[in-house]
Amino acid sequence: MSTIISKFTDAALSEMRQNHTYRTMRLMESPEASRVLLRDTKDGTSREQVLLASNSYLDLANVPELKQAMANAVLEWGTGSGGARLTTGNKTPHVELESEIARFKGEEAAITFNTGYMANVGTISALCGKGDYVFSDELNHASIIDGIRLSRSKCLVYKHNDMADLERAILEAKDAAGKSGAEFRGMVVTDAVFSMDGDLANLPELLRIAHRHDCLLMIDEAHATGVIGKTGRGLAEHYGCGHADVTVGTLSKAVAAEGGFVAGSAKLTDFLRNKARSFIFTTAMAPAVAAAALNNLKFINAHPERVLQLRGKVNFFCESLRCEGLDVATSPSAIVPIVIGDEAKAMQVSEALQERGILIPAIRYPTVAKGQARLRASLMATHTKEELEFAAHTLAELCNTPNLVPRT
Ligand SMILES: *Cc1c(COP(=O)(O)O)cnc(C)c1O
């Protein structure tokens, strides 16, 4: 048996080991919070780390009243949903969650999926098909890319946040469609907050260009929901502009539960309920998970100061990094990239930080371009200024140490 599996696995595994892209998992021995207990895989000890790497931006995973509310939902609704949404799985918490998402996002309707990944894959492959055009930012999330592939539509990738290049791609596609005599159908799709750079899509301009050319606009607010805009509603609130036609998001980052959603018109959600295969052919999320997402979303609605608190911490951290002499712009999101350049150096700085009790992962090729290796910090509303100052100071010190010796 082992020899048969080897034919499928061994070449790829050894290649990954050779080019340093082989991945292992960290082990956390405490819940997601601004400080965590991390197991050191090298010496088997555990130590506390300031966690500057979480997507739980508002630090809601451990709020006592929210934990209690989820526990109550388990007692009321049991451990699993028992069926797909379209068979027996659709329970009151699922429906209430969808209404709350629609309200929160200021849309007519919403539909939930089990993950954000499934929301993207299901939505794009349902809306677009063979002969359609999808215009995709070059830095879009893998789930968007997979959705486009699954849809079998023609994908035109435009340069990151480059609106002139997007319009060029649209004109090119319209031209090609015109020549073939087919009706042109196109969709522009983009991350709202780009996950490795923390920068924002230009929603007002995207709306203008997409609609000028009769294209649908879809944005993925995974890192934007609960973070961007004064009350965390996302890019439309931030820019004070209209909404995209299709807004995707996740309930697993700032909302600190699990699941994905699509918000938009009732026609859109009605269509997806009937056409999105990742919605139809899977068991509904556990009702207690839907209830947790609902409670957490209501909490964000009731505590907009938490979103402002996060914004304050991001500003403070970026300012602290600059005070230490690092060239870092103030991030508009909760993601702060500190570009180091050299791959090995970025890894060494990240390891040395961890030895000092600060967890900031290094991100390198192929996730980002060669020579653009970076530390990717992400902040929580509850980080203390002391923690952030300590991290900024230690980071600068390590960046300026010429020969960091990697631990053996
Ligand atoms: C995290 C993320 C997703 C996936 O969401 P999950 O709920 O974790 O599956 C999709 N799109 C973007 C841009 C993301 O950052």
The ligand as a Tripos MOL2 file, in Angstrom:
@<TRIPOS>MOLECULE
LIG
   15    15     1     0     0
SMALL
NO_CHARGES

@<TRIPOS>ATOM
      1 C1        -10.1410   33.9740    4.8280 C.3       1 LIG1
      2 C2        -10.6360   34.3470    3.4880 C.ar      1 LIG1
      3 C3        -11.5890   33.5740    2.8330 C.ar      1 LIG1
      4 C4        -12.0650   32.2490    3.3780 C.3       1 LIG1
      5 O1        -12.9380   32.4040    4.4430 O.3       1 LIG1
      6 P1        -13.1420   31.1530    5.4260 P.3       1 LIG1
      7 O2        -14.4140   31.4600    6.1370 O.co2     1 LIG1
      8 O3        -11.9630   31.1130    6.3100 O.co2     1 LIG1
      9 O4        -13.2490   29.9430    4.5570 O.co2     1 LIG1
     10 C5        -12.0860   34.0110    1.6330 C.ar      1 LIG1
     11 N1        -11.6350   35.1550    1.0620 N.ar      1 LIG1
     12 C6        -10.6860   35.9130    1.6560 C.ar      1 LIG1
     13 C7        -10.2440   37.1720    1.0000 C.3       1 LIG1
     14 C8        -10.1580   35.5320    2.8800 C.ar      1 LIG1
     15 O5         -9.2170   36.2690    3.4480 O.3       1 LIG1
@<TRIPOS>BOND
     1     1     2 1
     2     2     3 ar
     3     2    14 ar
     4     3     4 1
     5     3    10 ar
     6     4     5 1
     7     5     6 1
     8     6     7 2
     9     6     8 1
    10     6     9 1
    11    10    11 ar
    12    11    12 ar
    13    12    13 1
    14    12    14 ar
    15    14    15 1
@<TRIPOS>SUBSTRUCTURE
     1 LIG1         1 GROUP 0 **** ****
